[in-house]
Amino acid sequence: MAIVLHQFPISHYCEKIRWALDYKGLDYRLKNHLPGLHFKKMKAVVPFSSVPVLEHDGHYVQGSAAIISYLDTKFPARPLTPQASEAREEALRWETFCDDNIGPHVRRFCYHTLLDHPDLVIPFFAQGGPFWGKAFLRMIFPKLQGVMRKAMQIREPQVSESRVTLEQAIQTLSQAYGERPYLAGEQFSRADLAAASLLAPLFMPPQYGLKWPSTMPEPLQSWVDSQAESLAPFQRFYQEHRR
Ligand SMILES: N[C@@H](CCC(=O)N[C@@H](CS)C(=O)NCC(=O)O)C(=O)O
C-alpha cells in the first residue's frame, strides 16, 4: 500500500500533488531527485523524465492531473474532483487552464532571475536530497543552468511573453473569484488547488515545505509586489485548505 512521490521539492507541479496527498490525509514518502540526475531514473519507469511521478504498489503514474485523477479513484474520501458532471468538466477545464497558462510561465519567469543566483537556487534543488547534493550541483551548475535555459526557453522575448501570459491568467482567475468562492461547484476542488499551488512560488507559503528566502531577488520581487492584491485569494486558500 506504500505511496512514494518522486519529486523536486522546488517544483510547483510537485506541490500540487503534495497538497492533494495531504488534503486526503494519505501516508506517503517523498523521494527527492536532483535535477539532472533524475532523467535516467524517471525514464526507467515512466515515458518522460518529468516529475511528479506517483509510485503506488509498484504502479507508476506520471503528470499532476493524471495523479489527482488516480488518487480520487483509489482513495475516494475527500474528493478533489467534483462528482456532478458539469462541475467536474468545469474543474478539469480550469485545472488545464492553470497547468498551461500558469505552470510553465511561473517557472520560466522565476528562473529567469533565480538562475543568476546559484547561492539561492542550489539549496532549493538540493533540499532533502543526498548529503553531497549541494557540492555536486555547484560543480555542474554552469552546465545545468545552460540546459535549463535551453529546455525552458529562458530568454527574450519568451520571458516577457510569459510575464504577460501570467498577468492575464491571474486577472482571469481574479475575475472568476470575484463572482464565486470556488472555480467549480460549491466546494474546494482540484481547480482551486491547481491555481494556488502553481502560483505559490510567487508568495512563498510555509506549507510548501521549501526553505524560502525572506524576499526574492530583483527584478522578480518588484513584479511579485505589483501582483500582491491579485495573489491574496490564493494565499487564503493556503491558510484555509492546506494543512
Ligand atoms: N504537465 C506536467 C508538468 C511537470 C513538469 O513540468 N515538471 C518539471 C518540474 S516543474 C520537470 O520535471 N522538469 C524536468 C524534466 O522534464 O525532465 C505535470 O502536470 O506534472
The ligand as an SDF file (V2000), in Angstrom:
LIG
                    3D

 20 19  0  0  0  0  0  0  0  0999 V2000
    2.4040   18.6850  -17.0660 N   0  0  0  0  0  0  0  0  0  0  0  0
    3.3200   18.1300  -16.0940 C   0  0  0  0  0  0  0  0  0  0  0  0
    4.4800   19.0930  -15.9060 C   0  0  0  0  0  0  0  0  0  0  0  0
    5.5520   18.5670  -14.9690 C   0  0  0  0  0  0  0  0  0  0  0  0
    6.8420   19.3560  -15.0800 C   0  0  0  0  0  0  0  0  0  0  0  0
    6.9580   20.2520  -15.9210 O   0  0  0  0  0  0  0  0  0  0  0  0
    7.8010   19.0180  -14.2250 N   0  0  0  0  0  0  0  0  0  0  0  0
    9.1020   19.6660  -14.2260 C   0  0  0  0  0  0  0  0  0  0  0  0
    9.3990   20.2380  -12.8560 C   0  0  0  0  0  0  0  0  0  0  0  0
    8.3470   21.6210  -12.5180 S   0  0  0  0  0  0  0  0  0  0  0  0
   10.1930   18.6320  -14.5330 C   0  0  0  0  0  0  0  0  0  0  0  0
   10.1360   17.5360  -14.0380 O   0  0  0  0  0  0  0  0  0  0  0  0
   11.1970   19.0250  -15.3440 N   0  0  0  0  0  0  0  0  0  0  0  0
   12.3300   18.1800  -15.6270 C   0  0  0  0  0  0  0  0  0  0  0  0
   12.1030   17.2670  -16.7950 C   0  0  0  0  0  0  0  0  0  0  0  0
   11.0900   17.4010  -17.5380 O   0  0  0  0  0  0  0  0  0  0  0  0
   12.9550   16.3970  -17.0010 O   0  0  0  0  0  0  0  0  0  0  0  0
    2.5470   17.8680  -14.7910 C   0  0  0  0  0  0  0  0  0  0  0  0
    1.4470   18.3990  -14.6380 O   0  0  0  0  0  0  0  0  0  0  0  0
    3.0260   17.0840  -13.9670 O   0  0  0  0  0  0  0  0  0  0  0  0
  1  2  1  0
  2  3  1  0
  2 18  1  0
  3  4  1  0
  4  5  1  0
  5  6  2  0
  5  7  1  0
  7  8  1  0
  8  9  1  0
  8 11  1  0
  9 10  1  0
 11 12  2  0
 11 13  1  0
 13 14  1  0
 14 15  1  0
 15 16  2  0
 15 17  1  0
 18 19  2  0
 18 20  1  0
M  END
$$$$
